[in-house]
Amino acid sequence: MQHNVKCNIHVATRTKVGYVDTSSPPPPRALTARAAKDVNPREVYLPMMFKRFWNWSKEHILLVTVLSLASIGIMGFVNIEILHMTSEPEFCAQCHPGKGHGPLAEVDSWEHSRHGEAGVSCLDCHGQPGMVGYVKAKIGGLKDLYMQFTISKEEKLEILSHPHEDLVPAETCLYCHSDIANQAQWEQAPLDMGTAALLHMRLSDEVKNPEFRQRKGLPDILAEYSVGGLHFDHAFHMESFELSCRDCHLGIVHRKPSKAEQMEQCLACHAENGDSGAPQLADCTGCHENQVAMNEGRGAAGVPEEEGLMYAAGIDCQMCHAGAEAGDYRPAAASCAECHDESYAELFHDWTRETGDQIAQVDALRAEVESALETADRIHRDTRAGWELYLGGLAKLALVEKDGTRGVHNPDYAQSVLQAAAKEFEAVLENLKRTW
């Protein structure tokens, strides 16, 4: 008995100084019924599973890496698509389902606006440019989504009728409509803007002026005086009187204002009443330069000048636009009958119908050419000559469109200009096919 004890002590001692302990470990104590009941299986099972997975991952490191990267890519793609989907006007219409104009009808009124026709979406105007602006707009939308389910329709109408802040600041408008504001944004945050453009988040993120603006036929409103067929100095009015875009263009998207309403904005300061220090309007030609050019039959490069019959006969604006001062700016066909017989009223309709159809055809051709040039740009073809021809045709089409009468001022010249524009667009398509 003593020998066995000494032997065990000797083995333990030798183990402490580095020898291998050959004695068997003591058998584990049996758990009491209460102790076994207190053990949580997860505390034993989960660490064991994690250890097994970790060991398996180390043995298959390449497979795990590929699967991880694929998962990240798939999740990123899905999240971006969700962001795109919730940025579409169709999604906005779920909370703004009305028709016509006014509160809750914002999407429908947008669809019938020039911005809607151009593909400028809700988030293009209601979010700052760039990736950061996009994310801020999406986060802000979460509050709107919450309110959709927590407030009454009456409260929604009140909020939409009296917004507490400028929902579209002037800087947002200038980003697309002026080179200075656009270039400043790209210079201040090139990485932010470049990331947004790379991901094609919005149309506005791909706007890089002056190229984009010129290809869309838009003037630089801070550098050019001819805007929308009118002579107007935006920079002077904004800098001298601290006017914002919405001061004159309120409702330009969600409530289509009439020409009379727009003109009243000008007359508020420039009417011949002597109450304002602003220059008083002497006649129509001071502002409506595009209409003057069409009456005189000039302005389209390469198209022979040809005076309109009414202009050549000495007929001035007021003779046809007799009600312009009262807000009835458009002449009716009946105004022709005041000087001519009733058959001239039908001639009026013939001019507008024929020229209107021709405008639609040339504009459809323009859209086809623009798409073809953009496709050629994506595959790195030399399109410089094509874009130059395109811009020439675009300027001619714009001259007729901005006149606003669909040929009534000078039908023969208008049709000659449209034919010249169509030839330039067709030449672009022919060149693209020939140099493929």
C-alpha positions in Angstrom: 0.0 0.0 0.0 2.8 2.4 0.9 4.6 1.5 -2.3 1.6 2.4 -4.4 1.3 5.8 -2.7 5.0 6.6 -3.1 4.8 5.6 -6.8 1.9 7.9 -7.5 3.7 10.8 -5.7 6.8 10.1 -7.7 4.9 10.2 -11.0 3.2 13.4 -10.1 6.5 15.0 -9.1 8.3 14.0 -12.2 5.4 15.4 -14.3 6.0 18.8 -12.8 9.6 18.8 -14.0 8.7 18.0 -17.5 8.1 14.2 -17.8 5.1 12.8 -19.4 2.4 11.7 -17.0 1.4 8.2 -17.9 -1.1 7.9 -15.2 -4.8 7.8 -16.3 -6.9 10.9 -15.7 -9.5 10.5 -13.0 -12.9 9.5 -14.3 -15.4 12.4 -14.7 -17.9 12.9 -11.9 -21.4 11.8 -12.7 -23.7 14.8 -12.9 -26.4 14.9 -10.4 -30.0 14.9 -11.7 -30.3 18.6 -10.7 -27.0 19.6 -12.4 -27.9 17.8 -15.6 -31.2 19.7 -15.6 -29.4 23.1 -15.3 -27.1 22.6 -18.3 -28.3 24.5 -21.4 -27.7 22.3 -24.5 -27.0 25.5 -26.6 -24.1 26.3 -24.4 -22.5 23.0 -25.3 -23.8 22.6 -28.9 -23.3 26.1 -30.4 -19.6 26.5 -29.5 -19.0 23.0 -30.8 -20.8 23.8 -34.1 -18.9 27.1 -34.5 -15.6 25.3 -33.9 -16.5 22.7 -36.5 -17.5 25.4 -39.0 -14.3 27.3 -38.3 -12.2 24.2 -38.9 -14.1 23.4 -42.1 -13.6 27.0 -43.3 -9.9 26.9 -42.8 -9.8 23.7 -44.9 -11.9 25.2 -47.7 -10.7 28.8 -47.6 -11.0 29.4 -51.4 -14.6 28.2 -51.5 -15.5 30.2 -48.5 -14.0 33.4 -50.0 -15.8 32.9 -53.3 -19.1 32.3 -51.5 -18.6 35.3 -49.3 -17.9 37.7 -52.1 -20.8 36.3 -54.1 -23.1 36.9 -51.2 -21.9 40.4 -50.7 -22.4 41.1 -54.5 -25.9 39.6 -54.5 -27.0 41.5 -51.4 -25.5 44.7 -52.8 -27.3 44.3 -56.1 -30.6 43.5 -54.4 -30.4 46.5 -52.1 -29.5 48.8 -55.0 -32.5 47.5 -57.0 -34.7 48.1 -54.0 -33.5 51.7 -53.9 -34.2 52.1 -57.6 -37.6 50.6 -57.2 -38.6 52.9 -54.3 -37.2 55.9 -56.2 -39.5 55.5 -59.2 -42.6 57.8 -59.7 -44.8 54.7 -59.7 -43.7 54.1 -56.1 -44.4 57.7 -55.2 -47.9 57.3 -56.7 -48.8 54.9 -53.9 -49.0 57.9 -51.5 -49.8 60.6 -54.2 -52.5 58.8 -56.1 -54.6 61.8 -57.2 -55.4 63.0 -60.7 -55.1 66.5 -62.2 -53.3 69.1 -60.2 -53.0 70.0 -56.5 -52.2 68.1 -53.3 -52.0 64.3 -53.6 -51.9 64.6 -57.4 -48.2 65.4 -57.7 -47.3 62.3 -59.7 -50.1 62.7 -62.3 -49.3 66.4 -62.8 -45.6 65.6 -63.1 -46.4 63.0 -65.8 -48.1 65.7 -67.9 -45.2 68.3 -67.5 -42.1 69.0 -69.5 -40.0 67.5 -66.8 -42.1 64.3 -66.9 -41.7 64.1 -70.7 -37.9 64.5 -70.3 -37.7 61.7 -67.8 -36.8 63.9 -64.9 -38.0 61.9 -61.9 -39.3 62.9 -58.5 -36.0 62.2 -56.8 -34.1 64.3 -59.4 -35.7 67.4 -58.0 -36.5 66.4 -54.4 -33.0 65.2 -53.6 -29.6 66.8 -53.7 -27.2 65.7 -56.5 -24.7 62.9 -55.7 -24.7 59.7 -53.7 -24.9 61.6 -50.4 -27.9 63.6 -51.5 -29.6 60.4 -52.8 -29.1 58.6 -49.4 -30.4 61.7 -47.5 -33.5 61.8 -49.6 -34.2 58.1 -49.1 -33.8 58.5 -45.3 -36.1 61.4 -45.4 -38.6 59.3 -47.3 -38.8 56.9 -44.3 -40.5 59.7 -42.3 -43.0 60.3 -45.1 -43.7 56.5 -45.3 -44.4 56.5 -41.5 -46.8 59.4 -41.8 -48.6 57.7 -44.6 -49.9 55.2 -42.1 -50.3 57.4 -39.0 -52.0 60.7 -40.1 -55.4 61.4 -41.7 -56.0 62.4 -45.3 -57.0 65.9 -44.1 -53.6 66.3 -42.4 -51.8 65.2 -45.5 -53.7 67.7 -47.6 -52.8 70.4 -45.1 -49.1 69.5 -45.2 -48.9 69.3 -49.0 -50.8 72.6 -49.4 -48.6 74.5 -47.0 -45.1 73.0 -47.0 -42.9 74.4 -44.2 -39.8 74.6 -46.3 -38.5 75.1 -49.9 -38.8 71.6 -51.2 -36.9 72.4 -54.4 -34.2 75.0 -53.7 -32.9 77.1 -56.6 -29.5 75.2 -56.4 -31.3 72.1 -57.5 -32.8 73.8 -60.6 -29.4 75.5 -61.4 -27.6 72.1 -61.3 -29.2 71.1 -64.6 -29.9 74.5 -66.1 -26.6 76.3 -65.6 -23.0 75.3 -66.1 -21.6 77.2 -63.1 -23.7 75.4 -60.5 -23.2 72.1 -62.2 -19.4 72.3 -62.4 -19.2 73.6 -58.9 -21.0 70.5 -57.6 -18.7 68.2 -59.5 -15.6 70.1 -58.3 -16.6 70.1 -54.6 -17.5 66.4 -54.5 -16.0 64.5 -57.4 -16.0 61.1 -55.6 -19.6 61.5 -54.5 -20.8 62.6 -57.9 -18.7 60.0 -59.7 -20.1 57.1 -57.6 -23.7 58.2 -58.2 -23.0 58.4 -61.9 -21.4 55.0 -62.0 -24.4 53.4 -60.2 -26.9 55.3 -62.5 -29.0 56.2 -59.4 -30.8 59.1 -61.1 -30.9 61.1 -64.3 -29.5 64.1 -62.5 -26.4 62.2 -61.4 -25.4 61.8 -65.1 -25.8 65.5 -65.8 -22.4 67.0 -66.5 -22.6 70.3 -68.2 -22.0 71.9 -70.6 -22.1 68.7 -72.7 -25.4 67.3 -71.3 -27.2 70.6 -71.4 -26.2 71.3 -75.0 -27.2 67.9 -76.2 -30.6 68.4 -74.7 -31.0 71.8 -76.3 -31.1 73.6 -73.0 -29.7 77.1 -72.6 -27.4 78.1 -69.7 -29.8 80.3 -67.9 -27.1 82.2 -66.0 -25.0 83.0 -69.1 -27.5 83.2 -72.0 -30.3 85.7 -72.5 -32.5 83.7 -74.9 -34.4 81.2 -72.8 -37.6 79.4 -74.0 -38.0 81.8 -76.9 -37.8 84.9 -74.6 -35.2 87.4 -73.9 -34.6 87.3 -70.2 -31.5 87.9 -67.9 -31.8 85.3 -65.1 -28.5 86.2 -63.5 -29.4 89.9 -63.2 -32.8 89.2 -61.6 -31.4 86.6 -59.2 -28.3 88.6 -58.1 -29.9 92.1 -58.0 -33.3 91.2 -56.4 -32.5 87.9 -54.7 -35.2 86.1 -56.6 -35.5 82.3 -56.4 -36.6 80.1 -59.3 -39.9 79.4 -57.5 -40.7 83.2 -57.4 -41.5 83.1 -61.1 -41.8 79.4 -61.8 -44.0 78.2 -58.9 -46.1 75.3 -60.0 -44.1 74.7 -63.2 -44.2 71.0 -62.6 -47.2 70.1 -60.4 -49.6 72.8 -61.6 -49.2 73.7 -65.2 -49.6 77.5 -65.3 -51.1 79.3 -68.3 -49.1 81.6 -70.4 -51.2 84.5 -69.0 -50.3 83.5 -65.5 -46.6 83.4 -66.4 -46.8 86.8 -68.1 -48.4 88.2 -65.0 -45.2 87.4 -63.1 -43.4 89.8 -65.5 -46.1 92.4 -65.5 -46.0 92.6 -61.7 -42.9 94.7 -62.1 -42.8 95.7 -65.7 -46.4 96.7 -66.5 -46.8 100.2 -67.8 -48.1 101.6 -64.5 -45.1 103.6 -63.3 -45.3 102.0 -59.8 -42.0 100.1 -60.3 -38.5 101.3 -60.9 -38.1 98.4 -63.4 -38.1 99.1 -67.1 -41.6 99.3 -68.5 -42.6 97.1 -71.4 -42.8 99.2 -74.5 -43.9 96.5 -76.9 -43.9 92.7 -77.4 -40.7 92.5 -79.4 -38.5 93.4 -76.3 -39.1 90.0 -74.9 -40.6 87.7 -77.5 -37.5 87.5 -79.7 -38.2 84.0 -81.0 -41.6 85.0 -82.4 -40.0 88.1 -84.0 -37.4 85.9 -85.7 -40.1 83.6 -87.0 -42.2 86.5 -88.4 -39.1 87.9 -90.1 -38.2 84.5 -91.4 -34.6 84.3 -90.0 -32.6 82.5 -87.4 -32.1 79.0 -88.9 -28.5 78.5 -90.2 -28.4 77.4 -93.9 -32.1 78.1 -94.5 -32.9 81.0 -96.9 -34.7 83.9 -95.1 -38.3 84.3 -95.9 -40.6 86.9 -94.3 -44.0 85.9 -93.2 -46.9 87.3 -95.2 -48.5 89.0 -92.2 -45.2 90.6 -91.2 -44.6 91.7 -94.8 -48.0 93.3 -94.8 -47.2 95.4 -91.7 -49.5 93.5 -89.4 -48.3 94.0 -85.8 -48.8 91.8 -82.8 -51.8 93.6 -81.3 -53.8 93.2 -84.5 -54.1 89.5 -83.9 -53.3 89.4 -80.1 -55.9 92.1 -79.3 -56.7 90.5 -75.9 -53.2 90.0 -74.7 -53.3 92.7 -72.1 -56.3 91.2 -70.5 -54.6 87.8 -70.3 -56.1 86.3 -73.5 -52.7 85.9 -75.2 -53.5 83.4 -77.9 -55.4 84.6 -81.0 -58.3 82.4 -82.1 -59.0 81.4 -85.7 -61.9 83.9 -85.5 -59.5 86.8 -85.3 -58.6 86.0 -89.0 -62.2 86.6 -90.0 -62.0 90.2 -88.8 -59.9 91.1 -91.8 -60.6 88.1 -94.1 -63.6 85.9 -94.9 -64.5 82.8 -93.0 -62.4 80.5 -95.2 -59.3 81.9 -93.5 -60.3 80.4 -90.2 -60.0 77.0 -91.8 -56.6 78.0 -93.2 -55.5 78.8 -89.6 -56.3 75.2 -88.6 -54.6 73.8 -91.6 -51.4 75.6 -90.7 -51.4 74.4 -87.1 -52.3 70.8 -88.0 -49.7 70.4 -90.8 -46.9 72.1 -89.0 -47.8 70.3 -85.7 -47.6 66.9 -87.4 -44.3 67.8 -89.0 -42.9 68.9 -85.6 -43.9 65.6 -84.1 -42.3 63.6 -86.9 -39.0 65.6 -86.7 -38.9 65.3 -82.9 -39.3 61.5 -83.2 -36.4 61.4 -85.6 -34.4 63.6 -83.2 -35.0 61.1 -80.4 -33.9 58.2 -82.6 -30.7 60.1 -83.6 -29.9 61.0 -80.0 -30.3 57.4 -78.9 -28.1 56.2 -81.7 -25.3 58.7 -80.9 -25.4 57.7 -77.2 -25.1 54.1 -78.1 -22.2 54.9 -80.3 -20.6 56.8 -77.5 -20.9 53.8 -75.1 -18.8 51.7 -77.5 -16.3 54.5 -77.9 -16.9 55.4 -81.5 -15.9 58.8 -82.8 -19.2 60.8 -82.8 -18.0 64.3 -82.7 -19.2 65.1 -86.3 -22.4 63.4 -85.6 -23.1 65.4 -82.5 -22.3 68.6 -84.3 -24.8 67.8 -87.0 -27.3 66.8 -84.3 -27.0 70.1 -82.5 -27.6 72.0 -85.8 -30.8 70.1 -86.4 -31.8 70.5 -82.8 -31.4 74.3 -83.0 -33.7 74.4 -86.0 -36.3 72.3 -84.4 -36.2 74.5 -81.3 -36.7 77.6 -83.3 -40.0 76.4 -84.6 -41.1 74.8 -81.3 -40.3 77.9 -79.2 -42.2 80.2 -81.6 -45.2 78.4 -80.1 -47.7 79.0 -82.9 -47.1 75.7 -84.9 -46.4 77.7 -88.1 -49.1 80.4 -87.9 -46.6 83.3 -87.8 -44.7 82.1 -90.9 -45.9 78.6 -92.2 -43.7 78.4 -95.2 -40.5 79.3 -93.4 -41.4 77.0 -90.5 -41.8 74.0 -92.8 -38.5 74.9 -94.6 -36.7 74.9 -91.2 -38.2 71.6 -90.2 -37.2 70.0 -93.5 -33.7 71.2 -93.0 -33.6 69.8 -89.5 -34.9 66.4 -90.7 -32.1 66.3 -93.3 -29.4 66.9 -90.7 -30.8 64.2 -88.4 -31.0 61.7 -91.3 -27.4 62.6 -92.3 -26.3 61.6 -88.8 -28.0 58.2 -89.0 -26.5 57.6 -92.5 -23.0 58.5 -91.3 -23.3 56.1 -88.3 -24.3 53.3 -90.7 -21.6 54.0 -93.2 -18.8 54.2 -90.6 -19.8 51.2 -88.6 
